[in-house]
Amino acid sequence: MSFWQHNLEENVSRQPWTAQGFNKVLLDSARAGAAGVMAHIIRFAPQRVVYMSCNPMTLARDSQALLTSGYQLERVTMLDMFPHTGHLESMVLFSRK
């Protein structure tokens, strides 16, 4: 089993690990979301994608890209990682139909 991490602000398509393929993605996006890599993730067609987000608007936008590409929403969980604030983290599990 291998694990890879990458800064989403850099070009994903030129990374050596992309040639190996993968079946799962854990995406912990910045507040601005992951619009720049959604096409890459969809092209790689992992079986499952876990998307973590602190911004419901960018989560909704990026989720739409997965949903229209053949993924289905399996589970949504909210995490209160910052007690005593109004901020919540969302974790969404998508799987290929």
NULUM-702305 format. One record per atom (N, C-alpha, C, CB): residue in one letter; atom name; x, y, z. Coordinates in steps of 0.001 Angstrom, whole numbers. Glycine has a CB too. Layout:
N
+------+------+---------+---------+---------+
! code ! site !       u !       v !       w !
+------+------+---------+---------+---------+
!    A !   CA !       X !       Y !       Z !
...
+------+------+---------+---------+---------+
END
This chain:
97
+------+------+---------+---------+---------+
! code ! site !       u !       v !       w !
+------+------+---------+---------+---------+
!    M !    N !     848 !   -1166 !       0 !
!    M !   CA !       0 !       0 !       0 !
!    M !    C !     895 !    1231 !       0 !
!    M !   CB !    -966 !      -3 !    1217 !
!    S !    N !     546 !    2198 !    -824 !
!    S !   CA !    1314 !    3434 !    -923 !
!    S !    C !     423 !    4626 !    -634 !
!    S !   CB !    1956 !    3570 !   -2310 !
!    F !    N !    1034 !    5666 !     -88 !
!    F !   CA !     340 !    6911 !     186 !
!    F !    C !    1130 !    8039 !    -449 !
!    F !   CB !     159 !    7141 !    1715 !
!    W !    N !     416 !    8997 !   -1023 !
!    W !   CA !    1041 !   10148 !   -1642 !
!    W !    C !     323 !   11394 !   -1158 !
!    W !   CB !    1011 !   10045 !   -3191 !
!    Q !    N !    1051 !   12473 !   -1036 !
!    Q !   CA !     449 !   13757 !    -708 !
!    Q !    C !     960 !   14774 !   -1704 !
!    Q !   CB !     771 !   14188 !     756 !
!    H !    N !     145 !   15810 !   -1916 !
!    H !   CA !     560 !   16830 !   -2874 !
!    H !    C !    -123 !   18153 !   -2565 !
!    H !   CB !     243 !   16388 !   -4311 !
!    N !    N !     560 !   19227 !   -2772 !
!    N !   CA !      20 !   20563 !   -2626 !
!    N !    C !    -853 !   20866 !   -3841 !
!    N !   CB !    1156 !   21615 !   -2471 !
!    L !    N !   -2123 !   21153 !   -3619 !
!    L !   CA !   -3052 !   21373 !   -4722 !
!    L !    C !   -2794 !   22655 !   -5493 !
!    L !   CB !   -4444 !   21388 !   -4203 !
!    E !    N !   -1939 !   23512 !   -4978 !
!    E !   CA !   -1612 !   24728 !   -5702 !
!    E !    C !    -570 !   24480 !   -6784 !
!    E !   CB !   -1117 !   25786 !   -4743 !
!    E !    N !      20 !   23290 !   -6793 !
!    E !   CA !     995 !   22917 !   -7808 !
!    E !    C !     326 !   22031 !   -8858 !
!    E !   CB !    2206 !   22192 !   -7169 !
!    N !    N !     958 !   21884 !  -10015 !
!    N !   CA !     411 !   21089 !  -11108 !
!    N !    C !     436 !   19607 !  -10744 !
!    N !   CB !    1200 !   21339 !  -12410 !
!    V !    N !    -736 !   19008 !  -10627 !
!    V !   CA !    -857 !   17606 !  -10246 !
!    V !    C !    -468 !   16684 !  -11394 !
!    V !   CB !   -2280 !   17302 !   -9793 !
!    S !    N !    -779 !   17059 !  -12604 !
!    S !   CA !    -588 !   16160 !  -13749 !
!    S !    C !     865 !   15805 !  -14013 !
!    S !   CB !   -1166 !   16782 !  -14979 !
!    R !    N !    1797 !   16575 !  -13516 !
!    R !   CA !    3217 !   16306 !  -13758 !
!    R !    C !    3881 !   15504 !  -12644 !
!    R !   CB !    3952 !   17603 !  -13937 !
!    Q !    N !    3131 !   15057 !  -11688 !
!    Q !   CA !    3703 !   14298 !  -10583 !
!    Q !    C !    3937 !   12847 !  -10992 !
!    Q !   CB !    2784 !   14364 !   -9354 !
!    P !    N !    5057 !   12255 !  -10609 !
!    P !   CA !    5357 !   10881 !  -11014 !
!    P !    C !    4337 !    9863 !  -10493 !
!    P !   CB !    6737 !   10501 !  -10531 !
!    W !    N !    3721 !   10132 !   -9364 !
!    W !   CA !    2765 !    9174 !   -8800 !
!    W !    C !    1477 !    9082 !   -9597 !
!    W !   CB !    2443 !    9548 !   -7381 !
!    T !    N !    1184 !   10083 !  -10440 !
!    T !   CA !     -58 !   10026 !  -11214 !
!    T !    C !     -23 !    8919 !  -12262 !
!    T !   CB !    -319 !   11366 !  -11890 !
!    A !    N !    1153 !    8544 !  -12732 !
!    A !   CA !    1271 !    7470 !  -13727 !
!    A !    C !     942 !    6110 !  -13123 !
!    A !   CB !    2682 !    7446 !  -14320 !
!    Q !    N !    1073 !    5962 !  -11818 !
!    Q !   CA !     803 !    4689 !  -11152 !
!    Q !    C !    -688 !    4420 !  -10983 !
!    Q !   CB !    1477 !    4662 !   -9802 !
!    G !    N !   -1475 !    5467 !  -10976 !
!    G !   CA !   -2902 !    5312 !  -10720 !
!    G !    C !   -3161 !    5067 !   -9243 !
!    G !   CB !   -3476 !    4167 !  -11552 !
!    F !    N !   -4398 !    5170 !   -8861 !
!    F !   CA !   -4786 !    4951 !   -7469 !
!    F !    C !   -6282 !    4726 !   -7427 !
!    F !   CB !   -4374 !    6151 !   -6560 !
!    N !    N !   -6775 !    4132 !   -6329 !
!    N !   CA !   -8200 !    3839 !   -6244 !
!    N !    C !   -8922 !    4615 !   -5148 !
!    N !   CB !   -8394 !    2378 !   -6021 !
!    K !    N !   -8188 !    5377 !   -4358 !
!    K !   CA !   -8797 !    6184 !   -3300 !
!    K !    C !   -8118 !    7543 !   -3248 !
!    K !   CB !   -8696 !    5472 !   -1927 !
!    V !    N !   -8901 !    8562 !   -2928 !
!    V !   CA !   -8369 !    9916 !   -2772 !
!    V !    C !   -8919 !   10499 !   -1481 !
!    V !   CB !   -8736 !   10819 !   -3996 !
!    L !    N !   -8035 !   11058 !    -665 !
!    L !   CA !   -8420 !   11839 !     503 !
!    L !    C !   -8040 !   13270 !     165 !
!    L !   CB !   -7717 !   11327 !    1843 !
!    L !    N !   -9037 !   14106 !     -18 !
!    L !   CA !   -8835 !   15477 !    -464 !
!    L !    C !   -9219 !   16418 !     670 !
!    L !   CB !   -9663 !   15780 !   -1747 !
!    D !    N !   -8240 !   17100 !    1238 !
!    D !   CA !   -8468 !   18074 !    2301 !
!    D !    C !   -8164 !   19437 !    1709 !
!    D !   CB !   -7582 !   17779 !    3579 !
!    S !    N !   -9189 !   20064 !    1186 !
!    S !   CA !   -8993 !   21293 !     413 !
!    S !    C !   -8857 !   22524 !    1305 !
!    S !   CB !  -10148 !   21488 !    -552 !
!    A !    N !   -8284 !   23551 !     724 !
!    A !   CA !   -8245 !   24869 !    1371 !
!    A !    C !   -9640 !   25487 !    1270 !
!    A !   CB !   -7157 !   25808 !     707 !
!    R !    N !   -9843 !   26607 !    1907 !
!    R !   CA !  -11149 !   27274 !    1885 !
!    R !    C !  -11627 !   27557 !     460 !
!    R !   CB !  -11083 !   28577 !    2673 !
!    A !    N !  -10695 !   27799 !    -454 !
!    A !   CA !  -11052 !   28083 !   -1849 !
!    A !    C !  -11509 !   26843 !   -2605 !
!    A !   CB !   -9873 !   28700 !   -2566 !
!    G !    N !  -11393 !   25671 !   -2004 !
!    G !   CA !  -11841 !   24444 !   -2652 !
!    G !    C !  -10776 !   23830 !   -3527 !
!    G !   CB !  -13064 !   24710 !   -3468 !
!    A !    N !  -11208 !   22918 !   -4384 !
!    A !   CA !  -10269 !   22152 !   -5202 !
!    A !    C !  -10663 !   22158 !   -6675 !
!    A !   CB !  -10182 !   20722 !   -4697 !
!    A !    N !  -11236 !   23246 !   -7136 !
!    A !   CA !  -11704 !   23311 !   -8531 !
!    A !    C !  -10595 !   22982 !   -9519 !
!    A !   CB !  -12265 !   24697 !   -8836 !
!    G !    N !   -9374 !   23369 !   -9210 !
!    G !   CA !   -8262 !   23146 !  -10131 !
!    G !    C !   -7847 !   21701 !  -10295 !
!    G !   CB !   -7101 !   23917 !   -9683 !
!    V !    N !   -8219 !   20824 !   -9376 !
!    V !   CA !   -7813 !   19415 !   -9485 !
!    V !    C !   -8989 !   18461 !   -9683 !
!    V !   CB !   -7049 !   19010 !   -8249 !
!    M !    N !  -10200 !   18965 !   -9656 !
!    M !   CA !  -11350 !   18060 !   -9799 !
!    M !    C !  -11312 !   17301 !  -11115 !
!    M !   CB !  -12654 !   18842 !   -9696 !
!    A !    N !  -10924 !   17958 !  -12191 !
!    A !   CA !  -10854 !   17276 !  -13494 !
!    A !    C !   -9810 !   16165 !  -13463 !
!    A !   CB !  -10522 !   18282 !  -14620 !
!    H !    N !   -8691 !   16397 !  -12775 !
!    H !   CA !   -7658 !   15360 !  -12660 !
!    H !    C !   -8180 !   14168 !  -11862 !
!    H !   CB !   -6385 !   15932 !  -11994 !
!    I !    N !   -8831 !   14439 !  -10764 !
!    I !   CA !   -9365 !   13358 !   -9939 !
!    I !    C !  -10380 !   12552 !  -10734 !
!    I !   CB !  -10009 !   13914 !   -8652 !
!    I !    N !  -11253 !   13215 !  -11429 !
!    I !   CA !  -12271 !   12523 !  -12231 !
!    I !    C !  -11607 !   11695 !  -13330 !
!    I !   CB !  -13266 !   13539 !  -12851 !
!    R !    N !  -10584 !   12220 !  -13949 !
!    R !   CA !   -9875 !   11486 !  -15007 !
!    R !    C !   -9181 !   10237 !  -14461 !
!    R !   CB !   -8845 !   12398 !  -15684 !
!    F !    N !   -8622 !   10325 !  -13248 !
!    F !   CA !   -7960 !    9170 !  -12632 !
!    F !    C !   -8969 !    8115 !  -12188 !
!    F !   CB !   -7119 !    9617 !  -11435 !
!    A !    N !  -10232 !    8514 !  -12009 !
!    A !   CA !  -11347 !    7612 !  -11686 !
!    A !    C !  -11112 !    6713 !  -10477 !
!    A !   CB !  -11642 !    6756 !  -12863 !
!    P !    N !  -10735 !    7288 !   -9329 !
!    P !   CA !  -10610 !    6438 !   -8145 !
!    P !    C !  -11974 !    5888 !   -7734 !
!    P !   CB !   -9978 !    7224 !   -6979 !
!    Q !    N !  -11981 !    4740 !   -7078 !
!    Q !   CA !  -13234 !    4126 !   -6645 !
!    Q !    C !  -13915 !    4976 !   -5565 !
!    Q !   CB !  -12978 !    2701 !   -6119 !
!    R !    N !  -13124 !    5553 !   -4675 !
!    R !   CA !  -13674 !    6363 !   -3583 !
!    R !    C !  -12922 !    7680 !   -3450 !
!    R !   CB !  -13619 !    5590 !   -2257 !
!    V !    N !  -13674 !    8703 !   -3076 !
!    V !   CA !  -13095 !   10018 !   -2801 !
!    V !    C !  -13671 !   10496 !   -1474 !
!    V !   CB !  -13395 !   11047 !   -3965 !
!    V !    N !  -12798 !   10821 !    -530 !
!    V !   CA !  -13219 !   11475 !     709 !
!    V !    C !  -12790 !   12931 !     582 !
!    V !   CB !  -12591 !   10781 !    2003 !
!    Y !    N !  -13763 !   13820 !     654 !
!    Y !   CA !  -13511 !   15247 !     485 !
!    Y !    C !  -13758 !   15926 !    1836 !
!    Y !   CB !  -14424 !   15864 !    -647 !
!    M !    N !  -12729 !   16580 !    2364 !
!    M !   CA !  -12850 !   17345 !    3606 !
!    M !    C !  -12861 !   18818 !    3241 !
!    M !   CB !  -11684 !   17017 !    4608 !
!    S !    N !  -13769 !   19562 !    3886 !
!    S !   CA !  -13905 !   20969 !    3536 !
!    S !    C !  -14344 !   21789 !    4737 !
!    S !   CB !  -14898 !   21139 !    2392 !
!    C !    N !  -13877 !   23022 !    4785 !
!    C !   CA !  -14327 !   23970 !    5803 !
!    C !    C !  -15248 !   25014 !    5193 !
!    C !   CB !  -13129 !   24649 !    6476 !
!    N !    N !  -15533 !   24883 !    3894 !
!    N !   CA !  -16347 !   25879 !    3201 !
!    N !    C !  -17488 !   25185 !    2454 !
!    N !   CB !  -15478 !   26713 !    2219 !
!    P !    N !  -18718 !   25319 !    2936 !
!    P !   CA !  -19847 !   24632 !    2287 !
!    P !    C !  -20066 !   25036 !     832 !
!    P !   CB !  -21106 !   24898 !    3059 !
!    M !    N !  -19731 !   26259 !     464 !
!    M !   CA !  -19941 !   26712 !    -912 !
!    M !    C !  -18992 !   26003 !   -1888 !
!    M !   CB !  -19749 !   28232 !   -1003 !
!    T !    N !  -17716 !   25931 !   -1541 !
!    T !   CA !  -16779 !   25255 !   -2443 !
!    T !    C !  -16981 !   23745 !   -2401 !
!    T !   CB !  -15327 !   25605 !   -2073 !
!    L !    N !  -17403 !   23215 !   -1278 !
!    L !   CA !  -17735 !   21787 !   -1201 !
!    L !    C !  -18876 !   21464 !   -2153 !
!    L !   CB !  -18112 !   21387 !     244 !
!    A !    N !  -19905 !   22292 !   -2164 !
!    A !   CA !  -21048 !   22069 !   -3059 !
!    A !    C !  -20610 !   22152 !   -4513 !
!    A !   CB !  -22166 !   23094 !   -2783 !
!    R !    N !  -19803 !   23140 !   -4842 !
!    R !   CA !  -19325 !   23307 !   -6226 !
!    R !    C !  -18517 !   22094 !   -6675 !
!    R !   CB !  -18470 !   24584 !   -6352 !
!    D !    N !  -17551 !   21676 !   -5859 !
!    D !   CA !  -16679 !   20564 !   -6232 !
!    D !    C !  -17421 !   19225 !   -6200 !
!    D !   CB !  -15471 !   20510 !   -5299 !
!    S !    N !  -18384 !   19097 !   -5303 !
!    S !   CA !  -19196 !   17873 !   -5242 !
!    S !    C !  -19993 !   17692 !   -6517 !
!    S !   CB !  -20142 !   17907 !   -4034 !
!    Q !    N !  -20476 !   18783 !   -7072 !
!    Q !   CA !  -21253 !   18708 !   -8307 !
!    Q !    C !  -20424 !   18102 !   -9439 !
!    Q !   CB !  -21754 !   20102 !   -8708 !
!    A !    N !  -19146 !   18441 !   -9483 !
!    A !   CA !  -18270 !   17875 !  -10516 !
!    A !    C !  -18185 !   16361 !  -10377 !
!    A !   CB !  -16861 !   18495 !  -10433 !
!    L !    N !  -18080 !   15870 !   -9148 !
!    L !   CA !  -18021 !   14421 !   -8925 !
!    L !    C !  -19356 !   13757 !   -9246 !
!    L !   CB !  -17622 !   14120 !   -7476 !
!    L !    N !  -20444 !   14356 !   -8804 !
!    L !   CA !  -21768 !   13774 !   -9014 !
!    L !    C !  -22118 !   13662 !  -10495 !
!    L !   CB !  -22819 !   14604 !   -8299 !
!    T !    N !  -21763 !   14661 !  -11279 !
!    T !   CA !  -22081 !   14614 !  -12709 !
!    T !    C !  -21123 !   13709 !  -13481 !
!    T !   CB !  -22045 !   16019 !  -13298 !
!    S !    N !  -20074 !   13221 !  -12808 !
!    S !   CA !  -19097 !   12347 !  -13458 !
!    S !    C !  -19244 !   10885 !  -13042 !
!    S !   CB !  -17698 !   12823 !  -13144 !
!    G !    N !  -20380 !   10550 !  -12439 !
!    G !   CA !  -20618 !    9149 !  -12130 !
!    G !    C !  -20366 !    8737 !  -10698 !
!    G !   CB !  -19795 !    8332 !  -12991 !
!    Y !    N !  -20122 !    9682 !   -9821 !
!    Y !   CA !  -19945 !    9359 !   -8405 !
!    Y !    C !  -21275 !    9546 !   -7687 !
!    Y !   CB !  -18836 !   10245 !   -7758 !
!    Q !    N !  -21437 !    8808 !   -6605 !
!    Q !   CA !  -22616 !    9010 !   -5765 !
!    Q !    C !  -22166 !    9333 !   -4348 !
!    Q !   CB !  -23538 !    7756 !   -5779 !
!    L !    N !  -22955 !   10122 !   -3681 !
!    L !   CA !  -22671 !   10509 !   -2313 !
!    L !    C !  -23061 !    9348 !   -1402 !
!    L !   CB !  -23431 !   11819 !   -1924 !
!    E !    N !  -22111 !    8876 !    -606 !
!    E !   CA !  -22345 !    7749 !     297 !
!    E !    C !  -22630 !    8194 !    1723 !
!    E !   CB !  -21154 !    6824 !     286 !
!    R !    N !  -21868 !    9188 !    2187 !
!    R !   CA !  -21997 !    9588 !    3593 !
!    R !    C !  -21476 !   11008 !    3778 !
!    R !   CB !  -21230 !    8608 !    4521 !
!    V !    N !  -22127 !   11741 !    4682 !
!    V !   CA !  -21695 !   13089 !    5061 !
!    V !    C !  -21562 !   13130 !    6576 !
!    V !   CB !  -22703 !   14184 !    4553 !
!    T !    N !  -20470 !   13676 !    7043 !
!    T !   CA !  -20238 !   13811 !    8479 !
!    T !    C !  -19726 !   15215 !    8760 !
!    T !   CB !  -19230 !   12739 !    8994 !
!    M !    N !  -20222 !   15817 !    9803 !
!    M !   CA !  -19748 !   17131 !   10235 !
!    M !    C !  -18848 !   16939 !   11454 !
!    M !   CB !  -20947 !   18091 !   10563 !
!    L !    N !  -17731 !   17645 !   11476 !
!    L !   CA !  -16779 !   17568 !   12574 !
!    L !    C !  -16598 !   18946 !   13189 !
!    L !   CB !  -15426 !   17004 !   12092 !
!    D !    N !  -16757 !   19027 !   14493 !
!    D !   CA !  -16534 !   20281 !   15208 !
!    D !    C !  -15103 !   20290 !   15710 !
!    D !   CB !  -17544 !   20456 !   16387 !
!    M !    N !  -14193 !   20670 !   14838 !
!    M !   CA !  -12774 !   20659 !   15182 !
!    M !    C !  -12336 !   21951 !   15876 !
!    M !   CB !  -11940 !   20440 !   13932 !
!    F !    N !  -13217 !   22934 !   15891 !
!    F !   CA !  -12901 !   24225 !   16491 !
!    F !    C !  -14006 !   24600 !   17474 !
!    F !   CB !  -12731 !   25324 !   15399 !
!    P !    N !  -14035 !   23949 !   18636 !
!    P !   CA !  -15098 !   24216 !   19613 !
!    P !    C !  -15189 !   25707 !   19951 !
!    P !   CB !  -14857 !   23403 !   20895 !
!    H !    N !  -16386 !   26121 !   20278 !
!    H !   CA !  -16674 !   27500 !   20686 !
!    H !    C !  -16555 !   28484 !   19520 !
!    H !   CB !  -15732 !   27919 !   21810 !
!    T !    N !  -16583 !   27968 !   18288 !
!    T !   CA !  -16639 !   28826 !   17104 !
!    T !    C !  -17792 !   28330 !   16241 !
!    T !   CB !  -15272 !   28815 !   16305 !
!    G !    N !  -18112 !   29064 !   15213 !
!    G !   CA !  -19159 !   28654 !   14291 !
!    G !    C !  -18640 !   27820 !   13134 !
!    G !   CB !  -19863 !   29857 !   13759 !
!    H !    N !  -17375 !   27425 !   13182 !
!    H !   CA !  -16758 !   26700 !   12077 !
!    H !    C !  -16906 !   25190 !   12241 !
!    H !   CB !  -15285 !   27068 !   11965 !
!    L !    N !  -17315 !   24544 !   11166 !
!    L !   CA !  -17405 !   23087 !   11132 !
!    L !    C !  -16650 !   22570 !    9921 !
!    L !   CB !  -18883 !   22617 !   11099 !
!    E !    N !  -16069 !   21398 !   10053 !
!    E !   CA !  -15459 !   20703 !    8921 !
!    E !    C !  -16475 !   19696 !    8409 !
!    E !   CB !  -14104 !   20001 !    9324 !
!    S !    N !  -16543 !   19559 !    7116 !
!    S !   CA !  -17411 !   18557 !    6488 !
!    S !    C !  -16541 !   17469 !    5891 !
!    S !   CB !  -18325 !   19196 !    5396 !
!    M !    N !  -16973 !   16227 !    6040 !
!    M !   CA !  -16323 !   15112 !    5374 !
!    M !    C !  -17374 !   14396 !    4562 !
!    M !   CB !  -15635 !   14152 !    6387 !
!    V !    N !  -17103 !   14228 !    3273 !
!    V !   CA !  -18073 !   13608 !    2372 !
!    V !    C !  -17384 !   12443 !    1677 !
!    V !   CB !  -18637 !   14640 !    1329 !
!    L !    N !  -18050 !   11288 !    1685 !
!    L !   CA !  -17546 !   10112 !     994 !
!    L !    C !  -18324 !    9928 !    -303 !
!    L !   CB !  -17653 !    8850 !    1890 !
!    F !    N !  -17604 !    9873 !   -1412 !
!    F !   CA !  -18185 !    9607 !   -2728 !
!    F !    C !  -17655 !    8276 !   -3216 !
!    F !   CB !  -17855 !   10747 !   -3745 !
!    S !    N !  -18464 !    7530 !   -3942 !
!    S !   CA !  -17980 !    6309 !   -4571 !
!    S !    C !  -18495 !    6259 !   -6001 !
!    S !   CB !  -18425 !    5051 !   -3774 !
!    R !    N !  -17728 !    5557 !   -6841 !
!    R !   CA !  -18135 !    5393 !   -8238 !
!    R !    C !  -19315 !    4467 !   -8308 !
!    R !   CB !  -16981 !    4856 !   -9101 !
!    K !    N !  -20273 !    4818 !   -9146 !
!    K !   CA !  -21475 !    3985 !   -9316 !
!    K !    C !  -21118 !    2687 !   -9999 !
!    K !   CB !  -22553 !    4728 !  -10125 !
+------+------+---------+---------+---------+
END
